[in-house]
Amino acid sequence: MIRRLCLITGASAGIGAEFARQYAALGWDLALTARRTDRLEALGTELSEAHGIETLAIAEDLGADGAPERILAAIAARDRQVDALVNNAGYGLPGTFFNTSWDDQAQFIRVLYTAPIELAHRVLPGMAERHYGRIINVASLAGYAAGSAGHTLYASVKAGMIKFSESLNAECEAMGHADIHCTALCPGFTWSEFHDVNGTREDTNKMPKWMWMEAAPVVKAGIEAVNRGQPVVVPGMANKTIATLTRILPEPLGRAMVSAQSRRYRRMD
Ligand SMILES: NC(=O)c1ccc[n+]([C@@H]2O[C@H](COP(=O)([O-])OP(=O)(O)OC[C@H]3O[C@@H](n4cnc5c(N)ncnc54)[C@H](OP(=O)(O)O)[C@@H]3O)[C@@H](O)[C@H]2O)c1
């Protein structure tokens, strides 16, 4: 029997590695991609042995020209198709718009915005043919809230991923693709390597513990939501409360609250 295959970007750490664990436990084959091959291979071997599934490790920098096409070609070369896509790879770019180079900003936009959208665009025709597909875009609570100073494009690309997911999910429904769903997963602070990579660990460790979630319940919420056909999901009570507040507070008050909070962990240097 051919098992379904899930392609996960950013599978070498954090939320992406947890997506791999949960899809493997559900009996899916996996295509794991990120830049660190050693980690992808170690995770793939561990999950194949534990669950009797097939795994494929694809080393790619999502910011490189042609990366989405090469990732999908590596899967096609194994005669496999993508039944679920988890667009998860990401990072924070510290500093202000003024003091970061265009090269860094352009790479950021490619990794967190254009590459995931291209992957979705390229896998959808196959999903339509097979009448089945799941796309989870890992966005952020930051995409809900007002923008604030520092890490300038982060909220912007995440807001874009939320809107893209809502539109794509609605389109699938309107076009009669009853079993193809797209969901934006919007985590708040989640334990992973994210804040080590962007150099904000010391500051974010000062944030109250109730604001943090483990990756496992975040990922579970994403998988359950996409299976239900829910276009956006915010995992956890604390995050849901913050998301609701961002919708009901008068805009200037919401903006002031976000600015006050984000000054505690967004780097401006
Ligand atoms: N942690 C949080 O608090 C939080 C909150 C909201 C949203 N998120 C979102 O959750 C997603 C996953 O982040 P995480 O928290 O799990 O962080 P993480 O532990 O640092 O993992 C990030 C993953 O992205 C991959 N990645 C980074 N740059 C890449 C590139 N140029 N090409 C290919 N892969 C790349 C990394 O792999 P390699 O380094 O091996 O390439 C790694 O596997 C991100 O989209 C992030 O924005 C995180």
The ligand as a Tripos MOL2 file, in Angstrom:
@<TRIPOS>MOLECULE
LIG
   48    52     1     0     0
SMALL
NO_CHARGES

@<TRIPOS>ATOM
      1 N1          8.9400   29.6330   18.0550 N.am      1 LIG1
      2 C1          8.0490   30.6010   18.1010 C.2       1 LIG1
      3 O1          7.8610   31.2650   19.1330 O.2       1 LIG1
      4 C2          7.1990   30.8910   16.8760 C.ar      1 LIG1
      5 C3          6.0300   31.6690   17.0460 C.ar      1 LIG1
      6 C4          5.2280   31.9230   15.9410 C.ar      1 LIG1
      7 C5          5.5610   31.4270   14.7030 C.ar      1 LIG1
      8 N2          6.6990   30.6890   14.5560 N.ar      1 LIG1
      9 C6          7.0060   30.1930   13.2080 C.3       1 LIG1
     10 O2          7.1830   28.7870   13.2710 O.3       1 LIG1
     11 C7          8.0020   28.3620   12.1820 C.3       1 LIG1
     12 C8          9.0460   27.3780   12.6900 C.3       1 LIG1
     13 O3          9.9230   28.0440   13.5820 O.3       1 LIG1
     14 P1         10.5180   27.3420   14.8750 P.3       1 LIG1
     15 O4          9.9960   28.0920   16.0480 O.co2     1 LIG1
     16 O5         10.3380   25.8790   14.8340 O.co2     1 LIG1
     17 O6         12.0600   27.7610   14.7080 O.3       1 LIG1
     18 P2         13.3920   26.8710   14.6320 P.3       1 LIG1
     19 O7         13.4170   25.8620   15.7350 O.co2     1 LIG1
     20 O8         14.5070   27.8510   14.5650 O.co2     1 LIG1
     21 O9         13.2560   26.0850   13.2400 O.3       1 LIG1
     22 C9         13.2900   26.8070   12.0240 C.3       1 LIG1
     23 C10        13.3940   25.8430   10.8530 C.3       1 LIG1
     24 O10        13.4120   26.6120    9.6330 O.3       1 LIG1
     25 C11        14.4940   26.1690    8.8390 C.3       1 LIG1
     26 N3         15.0250   27.2480    8.0170 N.ar      1 LIG1
     27 C12        15.4360   28.4790    8.4070 C.ar      1 LIG1
     28 N4         15.9350   29.1680    7.3650 N.ar      1 LIG1
     29 C13        15.8460   28.3440    6.2700 C.ar      1 LIG1
     30 C14        16.2260   28.4660    4.9090 C.ar      1 LIG1
     31 N5         16.8290   29.5740    4.4300 N.pl3     1 LIG1
     32 N6         15.9820   27.4270    4.0600 N.ar      1 LIG1
     33 C15        15.4140   26.2870    4.5300 C.ar      1 LIG1
     34 N7         15.0510   26.1090    5.8210 N.ar      1 LIG1
     35 C16        15.2630   27.1300    6.6800 C.ar      1 LIG1
     36 C17        15.5530   25.6740    9.8490 C.3       1 LIG1
     37 O11        16.3830   24.6890    9.2420 O.3       1 LIG1
     38 P3         17.9140   24.8700    8.8130 P.3       1 LIG1
     39 O12        18.5400   25.8890    9.7230 O.co2     1 LIG1
     40 O13        18.4830   23.4800    8.9710 O.co2     1 LIG1
     41 O14        17.8500   25.2930    7.3840 O.co2     1 LIG1
     42 C18        14.6620   25.0180   10.8960 C.3       1 LIG1
     43 O15        14.3680   23.7040   10.5230 O.3       1 LIG1
     44 C19         8.5650   29.6340   11.5570 C.3       1 LIG1
     45 O16         7.8770   29.9480   10.3710 O.3       1 LIG1
     46 C20         8.3040   30.7080   12.6220 C.3       1 LIG1
     47 O17         8.1620   31.9900   12.0420 O.3       1 LIG1
     48 C21         7.5210   30.4040   15.6150 C.ar      1 LIG1
@<TRIPOS>BOND
     1     1     2 1
     2     2     3 2
     3     2     4 1
     4     4     5 ar
     5     4    48 ar
     6     5     6 ar
     7     6     7 ar
     8     7     8 ar
     9     8     9 1
    10     8    48 ar
    11     9    10 1
    12     9    46 1
    13    10    11 1
    14    11    12 1
    15    11    44 1
    16    12    13 1
    17    13    14 1
    18    14    15 2
    19    14    16 1
    20    14    17 1
    21    17    18 1
    22    18    19 2
    23    18    20 1
    24    18    21 1
    25    21    22 1
    26    22    23 1
    27    23    24 1
    28    23    42 1
    29    24    25 1
    30    25    26 1
    31    25    36 1
    32    26    27 ar
    33    26    35 ar
    34    27    28 ar
    35    28    29 ar
    36    29    30 ar
    37    29    35 ar
    38    30    31 1
    39    30    32 ar
    40    32    33 ar
    41    33    34 ar
    42    34    35 ar
    43    36    37 1
    44    36    42 1
    45    37    38 1
    46    38    39 2
    47    38    40 1
    48    38    41 1
    49    42    43 1
    50    44    45 1
    51    44    46 1
    52    46    47 1
@<TRIPOS>SUBSTRUCTURE
     1 LIG1         1 GROUP 0 **** ****
